[in-house]
Amino acid sequence: MLIKSTSPTSGNKVRNRLVRWGRRRLEAAGNRLFATDDLTALERGWQIIPQRCGLSRQYRDPRFDSLIRCPDCNGNGATDGWPCPGCRGTGRQTQRAPATAGGGEGHDQDPLAPAK
Ligand SMILES: [Zn+2]
């Protein structure tokens, strides 16, 4: 009687272990490749979303979450042919944050506008 040295289950375990090893190697290579960009993103408070087994990155500024379509011009940036005063023609406004004990500051300031 012949005894198989590997069962289908143990073959799957070996394959899965190889796949995990390969993924870890790819992620490590991606981390080395994007180390400088990741550091810049962290300094700016951006979100880092690794993709494609770590060989690609998506960087996202979370301040975009606070932007809403301007209700005055429905996001068009203009009313009656003139720049919308509610959003100064950008078509977007900053979502109002709930009031804090220390008092809020400038709800309608554009969070993505350059600092003055
Ligand atoms: Zn507007």
Boltz pocket constraint, residues with backbone or C-beta under 6 A from the ligand:
constraints:
  - pocket:
      binder: B
      contacts: [[A, 70], [A, 71], [A, 72], [A, 73], [A, 74], [A, 75], [A, 76], [A, 77], [A, 78], [A, 84], [A, 85], [A, 86], [A, 87], [A, 88], [A, 89], [A, 90], [A, 91], [A, 92]]
      max_distance: 6.0
